[in-house]
Amino acid sequence: MMINIFGWVARRRVAVLVVSLVVAVILQVLRRTVGDGHSLRLNLAIGVLPLIPFVVGMAIAVRVFHPAELIARPEVPAFDVPANPAAVLGAASYTFFAVFALGGAFHGLVTGMDVVLASPLVVVVGGQLAAFWWAALGRCGVRLTPDGIVDRQVHGRLFVPWDALTTPDPAHPRDPHQVTLRIGRPDMVRKRGFRSGGRTVLPATGVSAELVSRAINEYANRPEARSAIGSEVALTHLQMIPQV
């Protein structure tokens, strides 16, 4: 049942985030209209308690949600990892914190707070909120293309051409959350921006590390099959390959 709930969160991620934003704004309005906005009990009830179920859900999703599933995108063409419910729940929890913090900052500006003091808070919290939403709604994570492997993160990306890998079987699950690559041509690997992790490690959060490794090994070992990446037929064939 829990896996089904996390799957629903991933599929309905836009609705989850929009509802979180609306509820957070309503709570912020109540904070300012019920009482003076300085009550510690009220601040805890509105600013902290709503975060708890999302944070707990995110932690559980990171541990237990690893579906053996890839998404075919023939228009790219590519195989993408599925949406990650942990990222959605993390963005929802930060939304409550951000609205609470930004609401306080804007209220302070109205009541005479120095703009110089409020501006850094608005920029930092607002920027982080945008990053959380982008991670939840954007096409982040591992993508397999006919040209190679792409790891897309919020602030950077990694591209590993197929020819850069050491064959046979260059990919192996490092743990339930990561895949390790054996790279024979590091000069061909391209990294842009601020990407976390080394060049030989791919994230497998929200997807089966074994499946990602199996897919990489399949196309590293069979160059003639790479042109079909992204098609439903190729995805069906990939899913029929026995687990090692």
URTA-V744951 format. One record per pair of residues at least 4 apart in sequence whose ideal C-beta (glycine too) atoms are under 8 Angstrom apart, sorted by sequence separation. I is the first residue (numbers start at 1). GAP is how many residues later the second one is. D is the distance in whole Angstrom. If there is no record, write none. Layout:
BEGIN
i-><I/I>
gap-><GAP/GAP>
d-><D/D>
END
This chain:
BEGIN
i-><1/2/3/4/5/6/7/8/9/12/13/14/15/16/17/18/19/20/21/22/23/24/25/26/27/28/29/30/31/35/39/40/41/42/43/44/45/46/47/48/50/51/52/53/54/55/56/57/58/59/60/61/73/83/84/85/86/87/88/89/90/91/92/93/94/95/96/97/98/99/100/101/102/103/104/105/106/107/108/109/113/114/115/117/118/119/120/121/122/123/124/125/126/127/128/129/130/131/132/133/134/139/145/153/160/166/174/185/191/197/204/207/208/209/210/211/212/213/214/215/216/217/218/219/222/225/230/231/232/233/234/235/236/237/32/37/38/43/44/73/83/108/113/135/144/145/152/160/165/173/174/197/204/207/228/229/31/37/73/109/134/143/144/151/165/173/174/183/197/219/228/9/35/72/73/142/143/150/151/172/173/218/219/34/71/105/142/143/150/171/172/191/204/70/71/108/109/142/143/149/150/151/171/225/70/71/108/141/142/149/150/171/189/202/219/31/70/71/141/148/149/170/171/31/70/106/140/148/170/69/105/139/140/148/149/170/186/138/140/147/148/31/67/147/148/30/31/105/106/138/148/165/166/183/105/165/166/183/28/135/165/166/181/182/27/65/102/135/164/165/178/181/65/101/102/105/134/164/180/181/218/65/160/164/180/181/163/164/179/180/27/61/102/131/160/178/179/215/218/61/62/101/102/131/161/164/178/179/214/61/163/164/178/179/24/177/178/23/98/161/174/177/214/57/58/61/97/98/160/161/176/177/160/214/98/159/179/214/58/98/158/159/171/173/178/57/58/149/158/159/177/158/159/176/179/210/20/55/94/95/157/158/175/179/210/54/55/58/94/156/157/174/181/54/156/157/173/95/142/156/158/173/179/54/55/94/95/155/156/157/54/155/156/160/173/153/155/173/91/158/171/172/51/54/90/91/153/171/153/171/91/92/151/158/51/87/90/91/171/50/51/90/91/151/170/171/170/9/87/88/169/47/87/168/171/47/170/6/151/165/169/9/84/151/168/169/47/83/87/149/167/168/46/167/6/165/84/84/162/2/6/7/162/6/80/7/81/142/3/80/81/142/162/2/3/80/81/141/142/80/3/79/141/162/78/79/141/142/78/141/37/76/78/149/77/27/31/76/77/13/37/142/17/20/24/28/32/144/10/11/13/16/20/24/27/28/31/78/144/10/16/23/27/10/17/21/24/25/70/10/13/17/20/24/28/32/144/9/16/20/24/7/10/17/21/6/9/9/146/146/146/145/146/144/145/66/62/17/87/17/86/87/17/86/84/85/84/13/14/81/83/84/13/82/81/82/81/81/79/70/66/69/67/68/69/66/67/68/65/66/67/70/66/68/69/62/66/68/61/70/79/78/79/77/78/77/76/77/75/79/74/79/73/74/72/74/72/79/72/72/72/70/70/68/10>
gap-><4/4/4/4/4/4/4/4/4/4/4/4/4/4/4/4/4/4/4/4/4/4/4/4/4/4/4/4/4/4/4/4/4/4/4/4/4/4/4/4/4/4/4/4/4/4/4/4/4/4/4/4/4/4/4/4/4/4/4/4/4/4/4/4/4/4/4/4/4/4/4/4/4/4/4/4/4/4/4/4/4/4/4/4/4/4/4/4/4/4/4/4/4/4/4/4/4/4/4/4/4/4/4/4/4/4/4/4/4/4/4/4/4/4/4/4/4/4/4/4/4/4/4/4/4/4/4/4/4/4/4/4/4/4/5/5/5/5/5/5/5/5/5/5/5/5/5/5/5/5/5/5/5/5/5/5/6/6/6/6/6/6/6/6/6/6/6/6/6/6/6/7/7/7/7/7/7/7/7/7/7/7/7/8/8/8/8/8/8/8/8/8/8/9/9/9/9/9/9/9/9/9/9/9/10/10/10/10/10/10/10/10/10/10/10/11/11/11/11/11/11/11/11/12/12/12/12/12/12/13/13/13/13/13/13/13/13/14/14/14/14/15/15/15/15/16/16/16/16/16/16/16/16/16/17/17/17/17/18/18/18/18/18/18/19/19/19/19/19/19/19/19/20/20/20/20/20/20/20/20/20/21/21/21/21/21/22/22/22/22/23/23/23/23/23/23/23/23/23/24/24/24/24/24/24/24/24/24/24/25/25/25/25/25/26/26/26/27/27/27/27/27/27/28/28/28/28/28/28/28/28/28/29/29/30/30/30/30/31/31/31/31/31/31/31/32/32/32/32/32/32/33/33/33/33/33/34/34/34/34/34/34/34/34/34/35/35/35/35/35/35/35/35/36/36/36/36/37/37/37/37/37/37/38/38/38/38/38/38/38/39/39/39/39/39/40/40/40/41/41/41/41/42/42/42/42/42/42/43/43/44/44/44/44/45/45/45/45/45/46/46/46/46/46/46/46/47/48/48/48/48/49/49/49/49/50/50/51/51/51/51/52/52/52/52/52/53/53/53/53/53/53/54/54/55/55/56/57/57/58/58/58/58/59/59/60/60/60/61/61/61/61/61/62/62/62/62/62/62/63/64/64/64/64/65/65/65/65/66/66/67/67/67/67/68/69/69/69/69/70/70/70/71/71/71/71/71/71/72/72/72/72/72/72/72/72/72/72/72/73/73/73/73/74/74/74/74/74/74/75/75/75/75/75/75/75/75/76/76/76/76/78/78/78/78/79/79/80/80/81/83/84/84/85/85/110/115/116/118/119/119/119/120/120/121/121/122/123/123/123/123/123/124/124/125/125/126/131/136/137/138/138/139/139/139/140/140/140/141/141/141/141/142/142/142/143/143/143/145/145/150/151/151/152/152/153/154/154/155/155/156/156/157/157/158/158/159/159/160/162/163/165/168/171/196>
d-><7/7/6/6/7/7/6/6/7/6/6/6/6/6/6/6/6/6/6/6/6/6/6/6/6/7/6/5/8/5/6/6/6/6/5/5/5/7/8/7/8/6/6/6/6/7/6/6/7/7/6/5/7/8/7/6/6/6/6/6/6/6/7/7/6/6/6/6/6/6/7/6/6/6/6/7/7/6/8/5/6/7/6/8/6/6/6/6/6/6/6/6/7/6/6/6/6/6/6/6/5/7/8/6/5/5/4/8/6/5/7/7/7/6/6/6/6/6/6/7/6/6/6/8/8/8/7/7/6/7/6/6/7/7/5/8/8/8/7/5/7/3/5/5/6/6/5/7/4/7/6/8/4/6/7/6/6/8/7/7/8/7/8/6/8/6/4/6/7/6/4/6/5/6/6/7/4/6/4/7/8/7/5/7/7/7/7/8/7/5/5/6/5/5/5/8/5/6/6/8/5/8/7/7/7/7/6/7/8/7/8/6/5/7/7/6/7/6/6/6/4/6/8/7/7/8/5/5/4/5/5/6/6/4/8/7/7/8/7/6/5/5/6/7/8/7/8/5/8/7/7/6/4/7/6/7/6/6/7/8/6/4/8/7/5/8/8/5/6/7/8/5/6/7/6/8/5/7/6/7/6/7/7/4/6/7/7/7/7/8/7/8/6/5/7/6/4/6/6/5/5/5/7/7/8/4/7/8/8/4/6/6/6/5/7/7/6/7/5/5/7/6/6/8/5/6/8/7/8/8/7/6/5/7/7/7/5/7/4/4/7/4/8/7/6/5/5/8/7/8/7/5/8/6/5/6/8/8/7/7/8/8/7/5/8/5/8/7/6/7/5/7/7/7/6/6/4/7/8/3/6/5/7/5/5/5/8/5/5/6/4/4/3/7/8/8/7/5/4/6/7/6/5/7/6/5/5/4/7/8/7/8/7/8/5/8/8/4/4/5/6/7/8/8/7/5/7/8/5/5/5/7/5/7/7/7/5/8/5/8/7/8/8/7/7/7/4/8/7/7/5/5/7/6/5/5/8/7/6/7/8/8/6/5/7/7/4/5/7/7/5/7/7/7/6/8/7/7/7/5/8/7/8/6/5/4/7/7/6/7/8/8/5/6/7/8/8/7/7/6/7/6/7/8/6/5/7/6/6/7/8/6/4/5/8/6/7/8/7/4/8/8/8/7/6/5/8/6/8/4/4/6/5/4/4/6/7/4/6/7/7/7/6/7/7/4/5/7/5/6/5/6/8/6/8/6/7/6/8/6/6/7/7/6/6/7/3/6/7/8/7/8/6/6/7/6/4/7/7/8/7/7/8/8/8/7/6/4/6/6/6/7/5/7/7/6/7/5/8/7/6/7/6/6/5/3/6/7/8/8/5/7/6/6/6/7/6/8/5/8/4/6/7/8/7>
END
